[in-house]
Amino acid sequence: MKFGILASNNIYVEETTNGLSNFADISAIVLKSKKEHCNYNHSIDLYLVEKTFIQLLKLPLILEKLSKKVDAFIVHYMNPYFSLLIILGFINKPIVYFCYGGDVRKSKFRNYLTKKALDHVDLIFVEAPSQKKYLHDFFHVPLNRLQSSVIVFPLNPCFKKMDNELHSEIRDKWNIHKKYVIFSPRTLHSHYNHHILLEGIANICEEFKLDIQVVLTGVGNKAYLSDLMNYSHEHNIDLISLNCFLQPEEMAEIYNISIINANIPLHDQFGRSIMEGCMCGSIPLLNSNVPAYHDFLKEGENCFFVDTNPRLIAEKIMFILENHRKYSNLFYQSNYKIFKPYQAVSYIYKNLAEAIGDISLKGE
């Protein structure tokens, strides 16, 4: 089979595209910023398009060229460019969509474009029952076009607990030395509520706060990061921005030395960063108002939930720090059973390729 990819570049897109290339011929259109580095298999027929007005105007021509080569298209992130191309009929092959959590936006116009584009999609892969409900209720996608039987986002096997002897080396490598490390691993954007996490930590008593380091990857909105750094300075919070895009092995290192893995976005599907942290033994602190989180995890059994209220966040963090020895291994054992199957990477991509191939044959 021959698949076309429409995607904005990130580590998940790279991994998925490279993984599927072992089971199908892949042609990929990948949008990227000028400074972004890409690491795709040489076997992939790759079209890198910078996010500039002139380059984006070329998308229809590139897409027309690819449409003659492939049996089906896979779309990651339904941004306005892809939505318009789909709505205007530039794709005449079956379309498969990998559902992420960031497709509901404040802009009604962008949501309108996404809904119209999804009307033309043949199959959407989701990983949790709440994703089906969200797509059905918000975008009115028929339930028969929502598939949840295949794992979409496999986990790199590097996400695992490391020997305690390695923790000192990791701390030295990243210059992270305080007793309590809280990792907030999502993109630097207000959607992910890093600022509310900091507001919560600001409410913690000084005795505990002095022993806390909050770690961000540093990838995303620089103005937002500047605001976070200024707030932390004003409230005596030790905030570290690693200021780089971490590779999976590096993410695993930070999870391993983190007591808390914080994921408290405005809304989300089941972010893979939660699974990654779970497999490394970091305690998940999650927004209680995200339905997909409850599809996998339960309060006090393998995670802690909290509302996005600074006072409640402070209380929950204090509780975790005071009791982390009790819960860390308990949660790890439970989460290992849930997410270990996600590390059967080749098996997962093989199943995905076969499922997409079935859709391609139905479209003939």
N, C-alpha and C positions, 0 to 999 in steps of 0.2 A: 504494500500500500504506500501511497504518497500523500503526506499531510503538509498543509501550509499552516504557519504560525503567525498570528498577529499579536504583538506583545509590546509592553513597555519594559525596558531592561531592569531586572533585579535578580537576586541570587536564586529565587524560586523559579523564575522563568528560565534561567540558564540551566538549572538542574533538570527541570521537566523536559525542556527541549533536547538537551543532551541525552537524557534517559530514554526518551522515545526514539531518538535517532538510532538506537541499537535494534529497533524492531520495525522501523519504517523509514522510507526516504523522506527527509525533512527539508522544506524550503521555509525560511523564516524572515518576516519583516519585523525588525526590532527598533523601536523608538528609543533614543538615548540622548542625554545631554552631551555637550562637546567633550567634557573632561572624563566622562564615564569610561571605564575599561570593561571589555566584554571577553568572556572566556567560553566560546562555543566550539564544539567538535569540528574538525576540519572537513568532515564528511557532509556537514550541513550547508545547504545553498543559502547563504546568509546575506540579507540586505539590511545594513545598518543605516537608519535614517535619523539625522539630528533633528531635534525639536526646534527648528527654525521655520519661519513662514515659507521661505523658498523651498526647503527640503520637503516640507509637508505637502506642498502642492504636487510633488512628484508621486505621492502615494497611489493615486488611481492608476497611473501608468505601470508602476511596479506590481500592483495588485492584479491588473489585467494580464501581465506577463506570467505571474505565478498561477493564476487561475487555470491556465492552459496545461499546467504541469501536475496539479495535485487532484486528489480524489475527495478531500474534505479539508475544511479549515478549523483550526483550534484558536479561540480567542481568549487571551488573558487580559483582565482589566478592560471594561467597556468604557474607554475614554471617548470624548466627543468625535475624534477623528475616525475611529473604527465604527462608532455608531452611525455616523453619516454615510460612510462607505457602504455599510450593510443596508441602511434604509434606502439609499439611492440605487441599490441593485447591482453594485460592482462585483458582488460575489454570487455566482450561480451554482455553487457546490454546497453540499451539506455543511452546516456550521455547528460546531461543538463549543460550548462555553464552560470554562473553569471558573466557578463562583468564588469570588473573594468578598471580604467584608466591607470594602471601601466604595462600593458602587452606589450607595445611597448618599446623596450630597445635599447641601443646603440649597443649591441652585435648582429651582423647579424646572428650568429649561434643560439642564443636563439630565435630570431624572426623567424628563419627558423623552429625551433622545435615547436614553438607556432602555426605557420601556418599549419604544418603537423598534429599536434594534432587536431586543429579545423576542419580539413577535416573529422575527425571521430566523431565529435560532432553532435547530432541530433537536438538540439534546443539551442539557445542562447537568454537569456533575456537581453534586453537593455531598457533604460528609456528615451532616447531622439533620435530624428531623426538623429542627427549628429553621434551618436554611430553606427547606422546602416551603415551610409556612411563610417565611419572610419574602421569598420570591413570588409565591402565589398571592399573598395578601397585598404586597406593596407594588409589584409589577404585573400582577394578574397573569402570571405564567401558568398554563395548564399543568396539572399534576402529572400527566402522562409524559411530559417532556422533562421531568426532573428525575435524575438517576442518583441513588445513594448507595448502590451496592459495590462500588469500586472506590478504593482509597485513592484520593487524588494527589495528596501532598505527602509523599513518602519522606521519612526521616533519615538523614545521613547517619550511618552507623557510628560516626565519631561522637555523637551525643550519648555519653555514658558517664557513669561515676568513675572518677579517677582516684587513685590511691592518695590517702591523706599526705603522704610524703611529698607529693608533687605540688601541693597547695602553696607551700612556701616559695617554690620556684615561680609559680604562676603569679603570685602576689608581687614578687620582685620584678618580674617581667613587665607588669602593667603598673607598677608603683601604687598598688592598692594594699594598704597595710592595717586598716582599722578593723576592729573586732567584728562589726556587723556590716555586711555588704548588701545593699539593695540594688538590684539590677532592673532598670526599666528599658527593655530592649527594643521597643518599637521605634518607627521613624520619628524624627523630630518634627512633630506637627501637633498643633493644639488638639486635633481630633483624638490623640492618644493620651491626653490629660496628664502629661508629665508635670505640668504646673500645679495641678490639683494634688498630685502625689507630694510635691514639695511643700504645698500649703499644709498638708497633713503632717509632714515631718516637722514643720515649723512649730506645731502644737505639742510636740514631744518635749518632755522635761530635759533640761540641759544635760543632766547626768547621763542620759541615754544618747542624746543627740550627738554629744562629743565623740561617741564610739561608732557613729554611723558614717558610712560613705555611700553616696548614691552614684551609680554608674550609668552613663548614657553612651551610646555608640558615637554620637556626634554627627550622624548622617541625617540630612533633611534641611529644614528652614533655619538659616543662620540667624535671622532676626529673632526668631523664637528662642533659639539657643542663647542668644545674648540676653534676652529677658530672663531666662531661667538662671543664668549665671549671676545676673544682677540681684535677682530675688534671693538666691542662695547666700550671696555675700551679705545682704542686708539682714538675713535671719540666721546667720552663723551655721549654715548647712554646708557640709563638705561634699561638693558636687564635682564629679570627674566626668569630663567629656573626652572620650578616647579619640574623637576627631578623625575617625576613619571608618570605612566600610569593612566590617569584620568578616573573615572567611569562616565557614562552619566550625573548623577546628578551634579558631580563636573564640568564637561564641561559646563553644563548649567549655573552654577554660574559665570564662567569666561566670557562666552558670555554676560551675563546680565550686567556686569560692564565694558564691552568693547564698545568703540565707533565704532571701526573698526574691522571687521573680514576679515583678508587678506588671499586670496587664489590666488597665482600667480605662479603656477607650470609651468614646461616646456610644459607639455601637460596633459590632464585629461579627464575623462568623467565628469558626474556631481557629484562632491564630496559631500558626505552627510554632511560634516562639514559646507558647505554653507547653506544648509537647516536648520541645527541646529541653526546656528547663526541668520538666518532670523527670526526663531520662537521666539528668545529671544530678538529681537530688535536691534541687532548689525548690523551696516551698512556694506554690502558686498563690498570689494575692490577686483576686479577680473582681471585676465589676459585677456586682450581683444582678444588675439590670440587663445583662447580655444573655439572651435565651440560649444561644448555642453552647455557652460554657456549662450550663446545667445539663446538657445532653450527655456529657462525658463525666463530669466531676460533681462530687457532693461535699457540702460543707462539713468540715471536721473529719472527713474520711480520706480525702486526697487533695483538698485545697481549703482556702479560706475565702469567703466572699465578703465584699464590703460595698456599701453605697459610696458614691463619689461626693462625700461630705468630709471636709478636712478633719473635723473633730473625730468622726467615726474611723477615718483612716488612721489617725494617730493612735486611737485606742486599740485598733486591730494590730497595728505594727508593734506596739508595746507588748501586747499579748503574745505575738509570735516570737519576738526576741526573748521574752522571758521563758518561753516553753519550746523553743525550737528543737532542743535535743529530744524531746518527747515525740514531736510530730515529724521531724525530717525523715527518719528512716521508715516510719509508719506510712507516710504518704508515698515515699519512693517505692516501697514494695507494692502498694496498690496500683500506682500509676505505671510501673514497669509492666504489669500484666496487661494493662489497657493498650499501651503504645508500642510495646515491643514488636507486634506484627507490622507496624508501619516502617520498620527497618528492613523488611524483605524487599529491597529496592527493585531488583531486576524482575521479580515476580509481579510487583505492582505495575511497572511500566509495560510489561508484556500484556497484562490484563487490560490496561488502558488502551493500548494499541489495538487489541482485538475488539474491544467495545466500540472504538471509533471506526474501525474497519467495517463493523456490522452496519453502522449508520451510513457509511459511504455506499455500501452495496444496496441498501434500501433506497438510496437517492438515485440510483441508476434507472 
